[in-house]
Amino acid sequence: MNTQATLDQLRELKLHGMARSYEAILALPIHQHPEPHALLGQLTQHEYEYKRNQRTETYLRLSKLRYATSLEEVTCSEQRNFSREQLSMIAECSWIDRAENLLITGATGCGKSYLACAVGHQACLMGYKTLYLNMNRFIEQITLVKLDGTFIKQLNRIEKIPVLIFDDFGLQPLQSDVRLALLQILEDRYGKKSTVIASQLPVGQLYEYLKDATLADAILDRLIHTAHRIELSGESMRKKQ
């Protein structure tokens, strides 16, 4: 058997995990080579892990997360009003399978964006495509896509993302066209995909922030109805740093 030809074929088939594992096995003495069934299992496992890691790296790159962090780095404490039970709930990602939302609120600097990005990171690890949108940039994007005629294309793209993160929600007033776009996005995703909101505004003040009573009712109905709420508290993390 020509082992080099086998390696070349594995690489040509883009089975890079198998190729690396097989190459490592070939470097061992003959008597240390695994039995055929064990060899197949080992090659398959390494290919699976390789593909999963590649997928995770791609999802993280495309997510545009503001912070490179993970749930392991998030602090749970009574002072922050964030428990290990809440962390475990987020980490298992079953709420994403159920298309439930996540509302993260709290004062400036309490770690809302950090937690939102950690949630996005975990979602990518678990195989869910994620997209992070800062609300200020989102408002600019809505204006641009309406001007260049790609508005519907942008809505269709966002609709397909399993986990959508809106950060800094409530910092900047929303014009009517942006409120309508937000409603359309939430309507398209309702019961199908999960949306994460990070905001300084308590949930009770979101209605007033959205101003238009009809749109506010429609937006909050689709956002809050199936949402898990996390209300962070405590001293500013930036001040501690």
C-alpha positions as a Markdown table, in Angstrom:
| # | Residue | x | y | z |
|---|---|---|---|---|
| 1 | Met | 0.0 | 0.0 | 0.0 |
| 2 | Asn | 1.3 | 3.4 | -1.0 |
| 3 | Thr | 0.8 | 5.5 | 2.2 |
| 4 | Gln | 1.9 | 8.7 | 0.6 |
| 5 | Ala | -0.8 | 8.3 | -2.1 |
| 6 | Thr | -3.4 | 7.7 | 0.6 |
| 7 | Leu | -2.3 | 10.9 | 2.4 |
| 8 | Asp | -2.5 | 12.8 | -0.9 |
| 9 | Gln | -6.0 | 11.5 | -1.6 |
| 10 | Leu | -7.2 | 12.4 | 1.9 |
| 11 | Arg | -5.9 | 16.0 | 1.4 |
| 12 | Glu | -7.5 | 16.1 | -2.0 |
| 13 | Leu | -10.8 | 15.1 | -0.5 |
| 14 | Lys | -10.2 | 17.9 | 2.1 |
| 15 | Leu | -10.2 | 15.3 | 4.9 |
| 16 | His | -7.4 | 17.2 | 6.7 |
| 17 | Gly | -8.2 | 15.9 | 10.1 |
| 18 | Met | -7.9 | 12.3 | 8.9 |
| 19 | Ala | -4.7 | 13.2 | 7.0 |
| 20 | Arg | -3.0 | 14.6 | 10.1 |
| 21 | Ser | -4.0 | 11.7 | 12.3 |
| 22 | Tyr | -2.9 | 9.1 | 9.7 |
| 23 | Glu | 0.4 | 10.9 | 9.2 |
| 24 | Ala | 1.0 | 10.8 | 13.0 |
| 25 | Ile | 0.2 | 7.1 | 13.1 |
| 26 | Leu | 2.6 | 6.4 | 10.2 |
| 27 | Ala | 5.4 | 8.0 | 12.3 |
| 28 | Leu | 4.9 | 5.4 | 15.0 |
| 29 | Pro | 6.7 | 2.1 | 15.0 |
| 30 | Ile | 4.7 | -0.6 | 13.2 |
| 31 | His | 4.0 | -2.6 | 16.4 |
| 32 | Gln | 2.3 | 0.6 | 17.8 |
| 33 | His | -0.2 | 1.0 | 14.9 |
| 34 | Pro | -3.8 | 0.5 | 16.0 |
| 35 | Glu | -6.0 | -2.3 | 14.8 |
| 36 | Pro | -8.1 | -1.6 | 11.6 |
| 37 | His | -11.3 | -0.9 | 13.5 |
| 38 | Ala | -9.5 | 1.3 | 16.0 |
| 39 | Leu | -7.7 | 3.1 | 13.2 |
| 40 | Leu | -10.9 | 3.9 | 11.5 |
| 41 | Gly | -12.5 | 5.2 | 14.7 |
| 42 | Gln | -9.4 | 7.3 | 15.4 |
| 43 | Leu | -9.3 | 8.8 | 11.9 |
| 44 | Thr | -13.1 | 9.5 | 12.0 |
| 45 | Gln | -12.9 | 11.2 | 15.4 |
| 46 | His | -10.0 | 13.5 | 14.4 |
| 47 | Glu | -11.8 | 14.5 | 11.2 |
| 48 | Tyr | -15.0 | 15.3 | 13.2 |
| 49 | Glu | -13.0 | 17.4 | 15.7 |
| 50 | Tyr | -11.2 | 19.2 | 12.8 |
| 51 | Lys | -14.4 | 20.0 | 11.0 |
| 52 | Arg | -16.0 | 21.2 | 14.3 |
| 53 | Asn | -13.1 | 23.5 | 15.1 |
| 54 | Gln | -13.1 | 24.9 | 11.6 |
| 55 | Arg | -16.8 | 25.6 | 11.8 |
| 56 | Thr | -16.4 | 27.3 | 15.2 |
| 57 | Glu | -13.5 | 29.5 | 13.9 |
| 58 | Thr | -15.6 | 30.5 | 10.9 |
| 59 | Tyr | -18.7 | 31.3 | 13.0 |
| 60 | Leu | -16.7 | 33.3 | 15.5 |
| 61 | Arg | -15.0 | 35.3 | 12.7 |
| 62 | Leu | -18.3 | 36.1 | 11.0 |
| 63 | Ser | -20.1 | 36.9 | 14.2 |
| 64 | Lys | -18.2 | 40.2 | 14.6 |
| 65 | Leu | -18.3 | 39.9 | 18.4 |
| 66 | Arg | -17.1 | 43.1 | 20.1 |
| 67 | Tyr | -15.2 | 41.2 | 22.8 |
| 68 | Ala | -13.2 | 38.0 | 22.5 |
| 69 | Thr | -14.5 | 36.3 | 25.7 |
| 70 | Ser | -16.3 | 33.2 | 26.9 |
| 71 | Leu | -18.8 | 32.2 | 29.6 |
| 72 | Glu | -15.9 | 30.8 | 31.6 |
| 73 | Glu | -14.7 | 34.3 | 32.1 |
| 74 | Val | -18.0 | 35.7 | 33.3 |
| 75 | Thr | -18.3 | 36.3 | 37.1 |
| 76 | Cys | -21.3 | 35.0 | 38.9 |
| 77 | Ser | -22.2 | 36.6 | 42.3 |
| 78 | Glu | -25.0 | 38.0 | 44.4 |
| 79 | Gln | -23.5 | 41.5 | 43.9 |
| 80 | Arg | -23.9 | 41.2 | 40.2 |
| 81 | Asn | -27.3 | 39.6 | 40.5 |
| 82 | Phe | -26.1 | 36.8 | 38.2 |
| 83 | Ser | -26.2 | 33.2 | 39.4 |
| 84 | Arg | -24.5 | 30.0 | 38.3 |
| 85 | Glu | -28.0 | 28.6 | 37.5 |
| 86 | Gln | -28.5 | 31.5 | 35.0 |
| 87 | Leu | -25.0 | 30.8 | 33.5 |
| 88 | Ser | -25.8 | 27.1 | 33.2 |
| 89 | Met | -29.1 | 27.9 | 31.4 |
| 90 | Ile | -27.3 | 30.1 | 28.9 |
| 91 | Ala | -24.4 | 27.6 | 28.4 |
| 92 | Glu | -26.5 | 24.6 | 27.4 |
| 93 | Cys | -28.1 | 26.7 | 24.6 |
| 94 | Ser | -31.5 | 24.8 | 24.7 |
| 95 | Trp | -33.1 | 28.3 | 24.8 |
| 96 | Ile | -31.8 | 28.8 | 21.3 |
| 97 | Asp | -33.4 | 25.5 | 20.1 |
| 98 | Arg | -36.7 | 26.8 | 21.6 |
| 99 | Ala | -36.2 | 30.2 | 19.8 |
| 100 | Glu | -36.3 | 32.1 | 23.1 |
| 101 | Asn | -34.8 | 35.5 | 23.6 |
| 102 | Leu | -32.5 | 36.9 | 26.2 |
| 103 | Leu | -32.7 | 40.4 | 27.7 |
| 104 | Ile | -29.6 | 41.7 | 29.5 |
| 105 | Thr | -30.1 | 45.0 | 31.3 |
| 106 | Gly | -28.1 | 47.0 | 33.8 |
| 107 | Ala | -26.3 | 50.3 | 34.4 |
| 108 | Thr | -23.3 | 51.5 | 32.4 |
| 109 | Gly | -20.2 | 49.4 | 32.8 |
| 110 | Cys | -21.8 | 46.5 | 34.6 |
| 111 | Gly | -20.8 | 44.0 | 31.9 |
| 112 | Lys | -23.8 | 43.7 | 29.6 |
| 113 | Ser | -21.9 | 43.8 | 26.4 |
| 114 | Tyr | -19.3 | 41.5 | 27.8 |
| 115 | Leu | -21.9 | 38.9 | 28.8 |
| 116 | Ala | -23.7 | 39.3 | 25.5 |
| 117 | Cys | -20.4 | 38.5 | 23.6 |
| 118 | Ala | -19.8 | 35.5 | 25.9 |
| 119 | Val | -23.3 | 34.3 | 25.0 |
| 120 | Gly | -22.4 | 34.7 | 21.3 |
| 121 | His | -19.1 | 32.9 | 21.8 |
| 122 | Gln | -20.9 | 30.0 | 23.4 |
| 123 | Ala | -23.5 | 29.8 | 20.7 |
| 124 | Cys | -20.7 | 29.6 | 18.1 |
| 125 | Leu | -19.0 | 26.8 | 20.0 |
| 126 | Met | -22.3 | 24.9 | 20.1 |
| 127 | Gly | -22.8 | 25.2 | 16.4 |
| 128 | Tyr | -25.1 | 28.2 | 16.0 |
| 129 | Lys | -24.3 | 31.0 | 13.6 |
| 130 | Thr | -24.3 | 34.3 | 15.5 |
| 131 | Leu | -24.3 | 38.0 | 14.5 |
| 132 | Tyr | -23.4 | 40.9 | 16.7 |
| 133 | Leu | -24.9 | 44.3 | 15.9 |
| 134 | Asn | -24.2 | 47.5 | 17.8 |
| 135 | Met | -27.4 | 49.5 | 17.6 |
| 136 | Asn | -25.6 | 52.7 | 16.5 |
| 137 | Arg | -24.0 | 50.8 | 13.6 |
| 138 | Phe | -27.3 | 49.0 | 12.9 |
| 139 | Ile | -29.1 | 52.4 | 12.5 |
| 140 | Glu | -26.4 | 53.5 | 10.0 |
| 141 | Gln | -26.7 | 50.2 | 8.1 |
| 142 | Ile | -30.5 | 50.6 | 7.8 |
| 143 | Thr | -30.0 | 54.0 | 6.2 |
| 144 | Leu | -27.4 | 52.7 | 3.8 |
| 145 | Val | -29.3 | 49.6 | 2.7 |
| 146 | Lys | -32.4 | 51.6 | 2.1 |
| 147 | Leu | -30.4 | 53.9 | -0.2 |
| 148 | Asp | -28.6 | 51.2 | -2.2 |
| 149 | Gly | -31.7 | 49.0 | -2.6 |
| 150 | Thr | -30.4 | 46.0 | -0.6 |
| 151 | Phe | -32.8 | 46.4 | 2.4 |
| 152 | Ile | -34.8 | 43.2 | 1.7 |
| 153 | Lys | -31.6 | 41.3 | 1.1 |
| 154 | Gln | -30.3 | 42.4 | 4.5 |
| 155 | Leu | -33.5 | 41.5 | 6.2 |
| 156 | Asn | -33.4 | 38.0 | 4.7 |
| 157 | Arg | -29.8 | 37.5 | 5.8 |
| 158 | Ile | -30.6 | 38.5 | 9.4 |
| 159 | Glu | -33.7 | 36.4 | 9.5 |
| 160 | Lys | -31.6 | 33.2 | 8.9 |
| 161 | Ile | -29.1 | 33.9 | 11.8 |
| 162 | Pro | -29.9 | 31.6 | 14.8 |
| 163 | Val | -28.6 | 34.1 | 17.3 |
| 164 | Leu | -28.8 | 37.8 | 16.7 |
| 165 | Ile | -27.3 | 40.2 | 19.3 |
| 166 | Phe | -28.4 | 43.9 | 19.6 |
| 167 | Asp | -25.9 | 45.7 | 21.9 |
| 168 | Asp | -26.3 | 49.2 | 23.4 |
| 169 | Phe | -30.0 | 49.1 | 22.8 |
| 170 | Gly | -31.6 | 52.3 | 23.8 |
| 171 | Leu | -28.6 | 54.7 | 23.7 |
| 172 | Gln | -29.8 | 56.5 | 20.6 |
| 173 | Pro | -33.3 | 57.5 | 19.6 |
| 174 | Leu | -34.9 | 55.4 | 16.8 |
| 175 | Gln | -36.4 | 57.0 | 13.8 |
| 176 | Ser | -39.6 | 55.6 | 12.4 |
| 177 | Asp | -37.9 | 53.7 | 9.5 |
| 178 | Val | -35.5 | 52.0 | 12.0 |
| 179 | Arg | -38.4 | 51.1 | 14.3 |
| 180 | Leu | -40.2 | 49.5 | 11.4 |
| 181 | Ala | -37.1 | 47.6 | 10.3 |
| 182 | Leu | -36.6 | 46.4 | 13.9 |
| 183 | Leu | -40.3 | 45.2 | 14.0 |
| 184 | Gln | -39.8 | 43.4 | 10.7 |
| 185 | Ile | -36.7 | 41.6 | 11.9 |
| 186 | Leu | -38.4 | 40.5 | 15.2 |
| 187 | Glu | -41.5 | 39.5 | 13.3 |
| 188 | Asp | -39.4 | 37.3 | 10.9 |
| 189 | Arg | -37.6 | 35.7 | 13.8 |
| 190 | Tyr | -40.4 | 35.2 | 16.2 |
| 191 | Gly | -40.8 | 31.6 | 17.2 |
| 192 | Lys | -37.9 | 30.6 | 14.8 |
| 193 | Lys | -34.7 | 32.3 | 16.0 |
| 194 | Ser | -33.3 | 33.8 | 19.2 |
| 195 | Thr | -32.5 | 37.5 | 19.8 |
| 196 | Val | -30.3 | 38.9 | 22.5 |
| 197 | Ile | -30.7 | 42.5 | 23.7 |
| 198 | Ala | -28.2 | 44.3 | 25.9 |
| 199 | Ser | -29.5 | 47.6 | 27.2 |
| 200 | Gln | -29.1 | 50.2 | 29.9 |
| 201 | Leu | -32.8 | 50.6 | 30.0 |
| 202 | Pro | -34.9 | 48.4 | 32.3 |
| 203 | Val | -37.5 | 46.4 | 30.5 |
| 204 | Gly | -40.2 | 48.7 | 32.0 |
| 205 | Gln | -38.7 | 51.7 | 30.1 |
| 206 | Leu | -38.4 | 50.1 | 26.7 |
| 207 | Tyr | -42.0 | 51.1 | 25.9 |
| 208 | Glu | -41.4 | 54.7 | 26.5 |
| 209 | Tyr | -38.1 | 54.5 | 24.5 |
| 210 | Leu | -39.8 | 53.1 | 21.4 |
| 211 | Lys | -42.3 | 56.0 | 21.6 |
| 212 | Asp | -44.8 | 55.0 | 18.9 |
| 213 | Ala | -47.4 | 53.1 | 21.0 |
| 214 | Thr | -48.5 | 50.8 | 18.2 |
| 215 | Leu | -45.0 | 49.8 | 17.1 |
| 216 | Ala | -43.9 | 49.6 | 20.8 |
| 217 | Asp | -46.6 | 47.1 | 21.6 |
| 218 | Ala | -45.8 | 45.0 | 18.5 |
| 219 | Ile | -42.0 | 45.1 | 19.1 |
| 220 | Leu | -42.1 | 44.3 | 22.8 |
| 221 | Asp | -44.7 | 41.6 | 22.3 |
| 222 | Arg | -42.3 | 39.7 | 20.0 |
| 223 | Leu | -39.3 | 40.5 | 22.1 |
| 224 | Ile | -40.4 | 39.9 | 25.7 |
| 225 | His | -43.0 | 37.2 | 25.4 |
| 226 | Thr | -40.5 | 34.3 | 25.3 |
| 227 | Ala | -37.5 | 36.1 | 26.9 |
| 228 | His | -35.2 | 35.2 | 29.7 |
| 229 | Arg | -34.3 | 38.3 | 31.7 |
| 230 | Ile | -30.9 | 39.0 | 33.3 |
| 231 | Glu | -30.7 | 42.2 | 35.3 |
| 232 | Leu | -27.1 | 42.9 | 36.1 |
| 233 | Ser | -26.2 | 45.1 | 39.1 |
| 234 | Gly | -23.1 | 46.1 | 41.0 |
| 235 | Glu | -20.2 | 48.5 | 40.6 |
| 236 | Ser | -18.9 | 49.4 | 37.1 |
| 237 | Met | -16.5 | 46.8 | 35.8 |
| 238 | Arg | -14.6 | 49.6 | 33.9 |
| 239 | Lys | -14.1 | 51.5 | 37.2 |
| 240 | Lys | -12.6 | 48.4 | 38.8 |
| 241 | Gln | -10.2 | 47.9 | 35.9 |
